[in-house]
């Protein structure tokens, strides 16, 4: 019965359902692995969470263990955690004493805002440079782009962040410096958690400009690494595409070079570009910690770092789970986009 | 054509970024901006024990008594008068200032004091130990509060200055889930509310609390003292390299975490308050024979004490750091001058090592490899000690580990030799009696009760002595005895640097709350 209805569904729906189910299993696996890893690393959360005197007081230690369920056997702790996760409860953070979901909503939105802007910049610049490098293969523009992309992936992000801050904020004074907003500027009422969007929704244009001005420099730094990899992938994909017969045929038909390039060569290359962009977005969300540290950006990377330092088990597991979910969703979207871009791809 | 398009888009992108950055909003003139690298977990006084919490809580909450400026040896009244102390130093009677009121306008009452202090004790948080053995009750007269210690405790009034022992508005606290009875450890829910609003009586009130980015304060319009000088104070979580740029660009006015070398490069537009910090770094030997047969040897300990190049260690720590003659930091009563500390004598060290009878002496030296205190890396200190000890023939194997796992071994008393540190829980030398035999830190060094009866007796006398001069003498004698016989060698107090723009009146460094933000005011023009 189910099989009959299942096979009547469009292939895209079946594909998405299968991937989502696999994603749920993957998430359970991620929780198990991160739970085991947090248990085997040396160090006791009590040591990290309590002061010297408090850690020596059995009553305080017992209260702490009881409050966070650390007094129960490990398998029971995991099962309880999983049961709570099913209800959307990721536990209470030991470092902030707030629900992990509240923390994640706050810090993840800051990182998403940063990553989206960085991603758009990386996509625009990286794809443009990749096309230029492919069109002018082995000529001087290609060599220049190669140097740029190599520098992009080679320069340490932390160092680049400090240098950019020094030049654009300290020396030139055209960047407002660190943080998401200037001191004294009130955050707009939170709807999405993205200050720029919330400022637009509430019509606070001064806040919007202030938020954008703070966003520009860290997003640029975060984008630079991705620009390098996007450029290289785009160049390779475009070179492959430009050597195909259908591109030669398009040229032979006398089509404008721009039409040949953007319609006939770029479209088939997009699949590879989207793959690298998708992976880069996931990497930005999970790996923005250095940029966030330099620019005092209260994002998920900073939160993950603080959770790890303080052995905040619910915090560590919450971050792991959310990053896993994002990766899974990004992969799913990429696969669906493949089919949209190239109808020859079947979502079997 | 293609080149022009790509060039146009890239140029437009860069231009847009520059234009957007240039359109930044400037800090408002009436806002004081403070940059510090956050060490922060909660906005609940009963649960806080982190340096950043002390910085802002001192501006929004008040205690029964406090300190003025940077002097931690002399108490001054705050919400209450200085206490009347019983002859046995067990009973302390405070009289509340009738003018004191909370930010909602309600008066500070005896009930508020009892509730706030009992809540600290029962919530079982990091500062709960401050209330160990202390009962709080109403006095015989209106507005009188009596604190009774289970044993004589002349240092008790000094403990009461800790921001964790602030007095909160009990009615409002109860209304938001606050409890002060034995159920508080599991049932008290007020910490979430205290992250959104403050229930104190200080010159500022809490506007925003975000442990990752910033804490905002605004002027308390109902403050019962002289009005606060700033409309608002923004305390931002900023890495120390960015702190330097911010304060030089004028986007912040106070930087709390600059190293002395960074501060010295700032120029004449800044007031730099440089002082020895209240943390003490020390070398620990384990006296437990089950842990080590080497560090238990008295002559070995003497050899190590004589072998260390203390001046060289100070050079590594940097300008502004100083040596303490004993375990009690220099700003507290009873501290020993640095000249009373051990001195390097390589010949004596070699002779002591020969006397020890240990063949091919070798030890493991543990330290927290990811810990930096006021710009001092413990890895550098450990490497310096290794070099000094190897110069007299002691093989030292360095054992670095992350701070959380290092603390596990230290607190369990499993480390043979280690570089450790201690920050004061309260500004009184009695805090350091924990280093005695059979006490919390002493046991971490395998120094068991009864191991040194003379030192135990000295400590017991110092703990109950109420005459300040005699008390200081007893603590000095206790430290000298620990220096001579104990398992600890004090190494240094790192420098603490507070940088203030000259647009502010100078603020002294205070080891309890770093700077008194409530007292900050613009410089006279």
Boltz contact constraints between the chains, C-beta under 6 A:
constraints:
  - contact:
      token1: [A, 42]
      token2: [B, 405]
      max_distance: 6.0
  - contact:
      token1: [A, 43]
      token2: [B, 404]
      max_distance: 6.0
  - contact:
      token1: [A, 43]
      token2: [B, 405]
      max_distance: 6.0
  - contact:
      token1: [A, 43]
      token2: [B, 408]
      max_distance: 6.0
  - contact:
      token1: [A, 44]
      token2: [B, 408]
      max_distance: 6.0
  - contact:
      token1: [A, 47]
      token2: [B, 404]
      max_distance: 6.0
  - contact:
      token1: [A, 47]
      token2: [B, 407]
      max_distance: 6.0
  - contact:
      token1: [A, 47]
      token2: [B, 408]
      max_distance: 6.0
  - contact:
      token1: [A, 48]
      token2: [B, 404]
      max_distance: 6.0
  - contact:
      token1: [A, 50]
      token2: [B, 126]
      max_distance: 6.0
  - contact:
      token1: [A, 51]
      token2: [B, 49]
      max_distance: 6.0
  - contact:
      token1: [A, 51]
      token2: [B, 126]
      max_distance: 6.0
  - contact:
      token1: [A, 53]
      token2: [B, 129]
      max_distance: 6.0
  - contact:
      token1: [A, 54]
      token2: [B, 126]
      max_distance: 6.0
  - contact:
      token1: [A, 56]
      token2: [B, 440]
      max_distance: 6.0
  - contact:
      token1: [A, 60]
      token2: [B, 124]
      max_distance: 6.0
  - contact:
      token1: [A, 63]
      token2: [B, 124]
      max_distance: 6.0
  - contact:
      token1: [A, 63]
      token2: [B, 185]
      max_distance: 6.0
  - contact:
      token1: [A, 95]
      token2: [B, 41]
      max_distance: 6.0
  - contact:
      token1: [A, 96]
      token2: [B, 211]
      max_distance: 6.0
  - contact:
      token1: [A, 97]
      token2: [B, 42]
      max_distance: 6.0
  - contact:
      token1: [A, 97]
      token2: [B, 191]
      max_distance: 6.0
  - contact:
      token1: [A, 128]
      token2: [B, 6]
      max_distance: 6.0
  - contact:
      token1: [A, 128]
      token2: [B, 9]
      max_distance: 6.0
  - contact:
      token1: [A, 132]
      token2: [B, 6]
      max_distance: 6.0
  - contact:
      token1: [A, 162]
      token2: [B, 241]
      max_distance: 6.0
  - contact:
      token1: [A, 170]
      token2: [B, 245]
      max_distance: 6.0
  - contact:
      token1: [A, 170]
      token2: [B, 249]
      max_distance: 6.0
  - contact:
      token1: [A, 174]
      token2: [B, 18]
      max_distance: 6.0
  - contact:
      token1: [A, 174]
      token2: [B, 21]
      max_distance: 6.0
  - contact:
      token1: [A, 174]
      token2: [B, 22]
      max_distance: 6.0
  - contact:
      token1: [A, 175]
      token2: [B, 21]
      max_distance: 6.0
  - contact:
      token1: [A, 176]
      token2: [B, 24]
      max_distance: 6.0
  - contact:
      token1: [A, 177]
      token2: [B, 246]
      max_distance: 6.0
  - contact:
      token1: [A, 177]
      token2: [B, 251]
      max_distance: 6.0
  - contact:
      token1: [A, 178]
      token2: [B, 238]
      max_distance: 6.0
  - contact:
      token1: [A, 178]
      token2: [B, 242]
      max_distance: 6.0
  - contact:
      token1: [A, 182]
      token2: [B, 25]
      max_distance: 6.0
  - contact:
      token1: [A, 182]
      token2: [B, 27]
      max_distance: 6.0
  - contact:
      token1: [A, 183]
      token2: [B, 27]
      max_distance: 6.0
  - contact:
      token1: [A, 183]
      token2: [B, 31]
      max_distance: 6.0
  - contact:
      token1: [A, 183]
      token2: [B, 33]
      max_distance: 6.0
  - contact:
      token1: [A, 183]
      token2: [B, 234]
      max_distance: 6.0
  - contact:
      token1: [A, 184]
      token2: [B, 27]
      max_distance: 6.0
  - contact:
      token1: [A, 184]
      token2: [B, 28]
      max_distance: 6.0
  - contact:
      token1: [A, 184]
      token2: [B, 31]
      max_distance: 6.0
  - contact:
      token1: [A, 185]
      token2: [B, 25]
      max_distance: 6.0
  - contact:
      token1: [A, 209]
      token2: [B, 23]
      max_distance: 6.0
  - contact:
      token1: [A, 210]
      token2: [B, 25]
      max_distance: 6.0
  - contact:
      token1: [A, 212]
      token2: [B, 20]
      max_distance: 6.0
  - contact:
      token1: [A, 213]
      token2: [B, 20]
      max_distance: 6.0
  - contact:
      token1: [A, 213]
      token2: [B, 21]
      max_distance: 6.0
  - contact:
      token1: [A, 213]
      token2: [B, 23]
      max_distance: 6.0
  - contact:
      token1: [A, 213]
      token2: [B, 24]
      max_distance: 6.0
  - contact:
      token1: [A, 216]
      token2: [B, 17]
      max_distance: 6.0
  - contact:
      token1: [A, 216]
      token2: [B, 20]
      max_distance: 6.0
  - contact:
      token1: [A, 216]
      token2: [B, 21]
      max_distance: 6.0
  - contact:
      token1: [A, 220]
      token2: [B, 17]
      max_distance: 6.0
  - contact:
      token1: [A, 293]
      token2: [B, 239]
      max_distance: 6.0
  - contact:
      token1: [A, 296]
      token2: [B, 237]
      max_distance: 6.0
  - contact:
      token1: [A, 296]
      token2: [B, 238]
      max_distance: 6.0
  - contact:
      token1: [A, 298]
      token2: [B, 212]
      max_distance: 6.0
  - contact:
      token1: [A, 298]
      token2: [B, 213]
      max_distance: 6.0
  - contact:
      token1: [A, 302]
      token2: [B, 212]
      max_distance: 6.0
  - contact:
      token1: [A, 311]
      token2: [B, 404]
      max_distance: 6.0
